[in-house]
Amino acid sequence: MSTLRNTHLIITARLISDFGAFLNMVALATYVYLLSNSAMSVGIFLASRVGGGIVASLIGTRFYRRWNGRLPLIAFDLLRACLLGLLLITPVSQQGLLLPVIAFGLGFGNSMFAIGLNSQLPRLIPADQLLKANAWITSASSAAMVGGSLVSGLLVAAFGFETVFALNALTYVLAALLIVPLRFDAPTVHEESARGEWSALKQGLRATPVVAAMLAVTMADTLGSAAHNVGFPILSKLLTPDSASTTLGLMLAVWASGKLLGARIASRLKGSDNINLERRFFFGVALMSCGFILMFQQHSLYGLLLFSLPAGLGDGFSEVGLMSRLQREPEHLRLPIFSFLTLLQMTGFGIGMLIAAPFYAWWAPGAVVLLFHGIPLCTLLTVKMLAFKRERVARSSPTPVP
């Protein structure tokens, strides 16, 4: 009964928290541009948000070794609520300097919450239920993306930015209240055993090269993700100049629906051993990259939406496979692995956006996405070739005589 309650609470809290994150991602970026009328200000705002995530990934392991359980998760929800509340009490004339600070705090809070939740989920839910729980969490996140992205513009148009910021702060308070009843099992790794975290992580990755390969593919995949995120509004405007925002909303909705469906399918497939999770992750990345490449080759709205679905399916497969596999690692490695994963994602996404943006001035969107999503596909191919070579060497090695 306690396990079922924990699962329901954490899924609902993640749904509400992610809805708030997508709501403010759209609303705040628009608000910054309207306030400053400067693309550079939007760039600084987004860079500050990514910077907060990078800082969180660097200190997350040490922080959660000392403070774990539900209280830090509650604190980071309330931190995000307070940061948005600052926009309600600060005069508009003074918000220009405050917005990068708020962006940094939101990026920091989002990443710290994700590190704490993902690394501690095995202390909330039994191992045999983790795959289904991760699938539901990914589904909730996808639904939150659809809702937050589509509702944000409507709420701003109907009620104004202040109302949206107040509602957004309320979503984080509600998420914090849902975390209060959670009950975590006691940790088996304590602060005094947390010395040399990064060296222990390196040793752990050497012992499990497949996990190192999954992290390498994830890093490559963030470069592709950065490229298609920069290209979304460009492609939407090229296909439908008079209704680019509507096209963008539809594309994100279909993609997120595919991600939700992919997560549900991944949780129902037979086989939950490590090798099954690893195969789902690699297959998901390949499907996602191919889906985005085909999306950006289209010349009609229907073609765009058609290939948005497999891109989302692949994303759902890969996320469920990755989270479930990393949570199988021993407890002393889980926290540094998830901190390192966040570092890879934040740096890869930030660097990818900086590198990909100029290419759109030189090349067609389809060519840019083909280049950047070709990176994870080539990384996957390299990983498979290395694995095949290692298996062939192992088979050819003489068997020791007992």
C-alpha positions in Angstrom: 0.0 0.0 0.0 2.9 2.4 0.9 4.6 1.6 -2.4 1.4 2.3 -4.4 0.9 5.6 -2.5 4.5 6.6 -3.1 4.2 5.9 -6.8 1.0 7.9 -7.2 2.3 10.8 -5.2 5.6 11.0 -7.1 4.0 10.8 -10.5 1.4 13.5 -9.7 4.2 15.7 -8.2 6.3 15.2 -11.3 3.3 16.0 -13.6 2.6 19.3 -11.7 6.2 20.2 -11.4 7.0 19.6 -15.1 3.9 21.5 -16.1 5.2 24.5 -14.2 8.7 24.1 -15.8 7.3 24.1 -19.3 4.9 26.9 -18.5 7.6 29.2 -17.3 10.0 28.1 -20.1 7.6 29.4 -22.7 6.2 32.4 -20.8 9.5 33.7 -19.4 11.4 33.5 -22.7 8.5 35.5 -24.3 8.5 37.9 -21.4 12.2 38.6 -21.6 12.0 39.3 -25.3 9.0 41.7 -24.9 10.7 43.4 -22.0 14.1 44.0 -23.7 13.2 43.7 -27.4 16.6 42.0 -27.7 17.5 38.5 -28.9 20.7 38.8 -27.0 18.8 39.2 -23.7 16.9 36.0 -24.5 20.2 34.3 -25.2 21.6 35.5 -21.8 18.4 34.3 -20.1 18.7 30.8 -21.6 22.4 30.6 -21.0 21.8 31.5 -17.3 19.3 28.7 -17.0 21.7 26.2 -18.5 24.4 27.6 -16.2 22.3 26.8 -13.2 21.9 23.2 -14.3 25.6 22.8 -14.7 26.3 24.1 -11.2 23.7 21.8 -9.8 25.3 18.8 -11.6 28.7 19.7 -10.0 27.4 20.0 -6.4 24.5 17.5 -6.5 26.4 14.5 -5.3 27.9 16.1 -2.3 24.7 17.9 -1.4 22.5 14.8 -1.5 25.1 12.7 0.4 24.6 15.2 3.3 20.9 16.0 2.9 18.7 13.4 1.4 15.1 12.2 1.5 12.0 14.4 0.8 13.0 17.7 2.5 15.5 18.8 -0.2 12.9 18.0 -3.0 10.4 20.1 -1.1 12.9 22.9 -0.7 13.8 23.1 -4.4 10.1 23.2 -5.3 9.6 26.1 -2.9 12.8 27.8 -4.2 11.3 27.9 -7.7 8.0 29.2 -6.4 9.8 32.0 -4.5 11.9 33.0 -7.6 8.8 33.4 -9.7 7.1 35.3 -6.8 9.9 37.9 -7.1 8.5 38.9 -10.5 5.2 39.7 -8.8 6.7 42.1 -6.2 9.6 43.7 -8.2 8.8 46.8 -10.4 9.1 46.1 -14.1 11.8 48.7 -14.5 14.1 46.7 -12.2 13.4 43.2 -13.6 16.0 43.4 -16.4 18.9 42.6 -14.1 16.8 40.2 -12.0 15.7 37.9 -14.8 19.1 36.2 -15.4 19.3 35.5 -11.7 15.8 34.0 -11.8 16.8 31.9 -14.8 19.9 30.6 -13.1 17.9 29.7 -10.0 15.2 27.9 -12.0 17.8 26.0 -13.9 19.6 25.1 -10.6 16.3 24.1 -8.9 15.1 22.0 -11.9 18.4 20.1 -12.1 18.7 19.5 -8.3 15.2 18.3 -8.2 15.8 15.9 -11.1 19.1 14.6 -9.6 17.5 14.0 -6.2 14.4 12.3 -7.5 16.0 10.0 -10.1 18.8 8.9 -7.8 16.5 8.2 -4.8 13.6 6.6 -6.7 14.9 3.1 -5.8 14.5 4.1 -2.1 10.8 4.9 -2.7 9.8 2.1 -5.1 10.8 -1.6 -5.1 13.2 -2.7 -7.9 10.5 -4.8 -9.7 8.3 -1.8 -10.0 10.9 0.8 -11.1 10.4 0.2 -14.9 6.7 0.8 -14.7 7.2 3.8 -12.4 9.8 5.4 -14.8 7.4 4.8 -17.7 4.6 6.6 -15.8 6.9 9.4 -14.8 8.0 9.9 -18.4 4.4 9.8 -19.5 3.5 12.5 -16.9 6.4 14.6 -18.1 5.2 14.3 -21.7 1.7 15.3 -20.8 3.0 18.2 -18.8 5.0 19.4 -21.8 1.9 19.3 -24.0 -0.2 21.1 -21.4 2.5 23.7 -20.4 3.6 24.5 -23.9 0.1 24.9 -25.4 -1.6 26.5 -22.4 1.1 29.1 -21.7 0.4 31.3 -24.7 -3.4 31.1 -24.1 -3.0 32.1 -20.5 -0.7 35.0 -21.3 -3.1 36.3 -24.0 -6.2 35.9 -21.7 -4.8 37.0 -18.3 -1.4 38.5 -18.7 2.1 37.6 -17.5 1.6 38.3 -13.8 -1.3 35.8 -13.6 0.8 33.1 -15.4 3.7 33.7 -13.0 1.4 33.5 -10.0 -0.2 30.2 -11.3 3.3 28.9 -12.1 4.5 29.6 -8.5 1.4 27.8 -7.2 2.2 24.7 -9.3 5.5 24.3 -7.4 3.8 24.8 -4.1 1.3 22.0 -4.9 4.2 19.7 -6.1 6.0 20.4 -2.7 2.8 19.5 -0.8 2.5 16.2 -2.7 6.1 15.2 -1.7 5.5 15.8 2.0 3.8 12.4 2.6 6.5 10.4 0.8 8.5 7.9 2.9 12.0 7.0 1.8 13.9 3.9 2.9 17.0 4.7 4.9 20.2 5.3 2.8 22.9 2.7 2.9 25.6 5.2 1.8 26.5 8.0 4.2 28.6 11.1 4.0 31.8 9.6 5.3 31.8 7.0 2.5 31.3 9.7 -0.2 34.9 10.7 -0.6 36.4 10.4 -4.0 33.0 10.3 -5.7 34.4 11.1 -9.2 37.2 8.5 -8.9 34.7 5.9 -7.7 32.5 6.9 -10.7 35.3 6.4 -13.1 36.1 2.9 -11.6 32.4 2.0 -11.8 32.1 3.1 -15.5 35.3 1.0 -16.3 33.6 -2.0 -14.7 30.4 -1.5 -16.6 31.4 -0.2 -20.1 27.8 -0.4 -21.3 26.8 2.3 -18.9 29.7 4.4 -20.1 28.5 3.8 -23.6 25.0 4.9 -22.7 26.3 8.1 -21.2 28.4 8.8 -24.3 25.4 8.3 -26.6 23.4 10.6 -24.3 26.0 13.3 -24.6 26.0 13.0 -28.4 22.2 13.0 -28.4 22.0 16.3 -26.6 23.9 18.0 -29.5 21.1 16.7 -31.8 18.5 17.9 -29.4 20.0 21.4 -29.3 20.0 21.6 -33.1 16.3 20.6 -33.5 15.2 22.9 -30.6 16.9 25.8 -32.4 15.3 24.7 -35.7 11.7 24.2 -34.5 10.6 27.9 -34.9 12.6 28.2 -38.1 11.0 25.2 -39.7 7.5 26.2 -38.5 7.9 29.6 -40.1 9.2 28.2 -43.4 6.2 25.7 -43.7 3.5 28.0 -42.4 4.6 31.7 -42.4 1.2 33.0 -41.3 0.7 30.5 -38.4 4.1 29.5 -37.2 3.2 29.4 -33.5 0.2 27.2 -34.2 2.4 24.8 -36.2 5.0 24.8 -33.5 2.4 23.9 -30.9 0.9 21.1 -32.9 4.4 19.7 -33.6 5.3 19.7 -29.9 2.0 18.2 -29.0 2.3 15.3 -31.5 5.9 14.7 -30.5 5.0 14.7 -26.8 2.1 12.3 -27.5 4.5 10.0 -29.2 6.9 10.2 -26.2 4.0 9.3 -23.9 3.1 6.3 -26.1 6.7 5.2 -26.3 7.0 5.2 -22.6 3.9 3.1 -22.2 5.1 0.6 -24.8 8.5 0.4 -23.2 7.0 -0.6 -19.8 4.9 -3.3 -21.3 7.6 -5.1 -23.4 8.7 -8.5 -22.2 12.1 -8.7 -20.4 13.3 -6.3 -17.7 16.9 -7.5 -17.4 19.7 -5.0 -17.8 20.4 -6.1 -21.4 16.7 -5.4 -22.3 16.8 -1.9 -20.9 20.1 -1.2 -22.7 18.6 -2.4 -26.0 15.5 -0.2 -25.5 17.7 2.8 -24.9 19.9 2.3 -28.0 16.9 1.5 -30.2 15.1 4.6 -28.8 18.0 7.0 -29.6 18.3 5.6 -33.1 14.5 5.9 -33.7 14.4 9.4 -32.3 17.3 10.7 -34.3 15.9 9.2 -37.5 12.5 10.6 -36.7 13.9 14.2 -36.3 16.0 13.9 -39.5 12.9 12.9 -41.5 10.8 15.6 -39.8 13.1 18.3 -41.0 13.1 17.0 -44.6 9.4 17.6 -45.0 7.7 20.3 -47.1 4.2 20.1 -45.7 2.5 20.3 -42.3 1.1 16.8 -42.6 4.5 15.3 -43.3 6.0 17.2 -40.4 3.4 15.9 -37.9 3.6 12.4 -39.4 7.3 12.1 -38.5 7.0 13.9 -35.2 5.3 10.8 -33.8 8.3 8.3 -34.3 10.6 11.0 -33.0 8.6 11.1 -29.8 8.2 7.3 -29.6 12.0 7.0 -29.7 12.4 9.6 -27.0 10.0 7.7 -24.7 11.8 4.4 -25.3 15.3 5.9 -24.7 14.3 7.8 -21.5 12.6 4.9 -19.8 15.5 2.6 -20.8 18.1 5.0 -19.5 16.5 5.9 -16.2 15.6 2.3 -15.4 19.1 1.0 -16.3 21.0 3.7 -14.3 18.8 3.1 -11.3 20.0 -0.6 -11.3 23.5 0.6 -10.4 24.7 0.2 -6.7 23.5 3.0 -4.4 27.0 4.5 -3.9 27.2 5.0 -7.7 23.7 6.1 -8.5 24.1 9.7 -7.2 27.3 10.5 -9.0 26.0 8.9 -12.1 22.9 11.0 -12.2 24.9 14.2 -11.3 27.3 13.3 -14.2 24.3 12.6 -16.5 22.9 16.1 -15.7 26.3 17.7 -16.4 26.5 15.9 -19.8 23.0 17.0 -20.7 23.4 20.6 -19.6 26.8 21.2 -21.2 25.9 19.3 -24.4 22.7 21.2 -24.8 24.3 24.6 -24.1 27.3 24.0 -26.4 25.0 22.4 -29.0 22.8 25.5 -29.2 25.8 27.8 -29.6 27.3 25.7 -32.3 24.1 24.8 -34.2 22.6 28.4 -34.4 25.1 29.8 -37.0 24.6 26.8 -39.2 20.9 27.8 -39.8 22.2 31.0 -41.4 24.3 29.0 -43.9 22.4 25.8 -44.5 18.8 24.6 -44.9 17.2 23.3 -41.6 17.1 19.8 -42.9 20.8 19.7 -43.6 21.6 21.1 -40.1 19.5 18.5 -38.3 21.0 15.8 -40.5 24.5 16.8 -39.4 23.8 17.1 -35.7 21.5 14.1 -35.4 24.1 12.2 -37.4 26.4 12.5 -34.4 24.4 10.3 -32.0 23.8 7.8 -34.9 27.5 7.6 -35.6 28.2 7.3 -31.8 25.7 4.4 -31.7 27.4 2.7 -34.6 30.8 3.1 -32.9 29.5 1.7 -29.7 28.1 -1.3 -31.5 31.3 -1.9 -33.4 33.4 -1.8 -30.2 31.0 -4.1 -28.4 31.2 -6.6 -31.4 35.0 -6.4 -31.3 35.1 -7.0 -27.6 32.7 -10.0 -27.9 34.9 -11.5 -30.7 38.0 -11.1 -28.6 36.3 -12.7 -25.6 35.2 -15.7 -27.8 38.6 -16.2 -29.2 40.4 -16.1 -25.8 41.3 -19.6 -24.6 39.2 -21.0 -21.8 41.2 -21.5 -18.6 41.6 -25.1 -17.5 40.1 -25.6 -14.0 
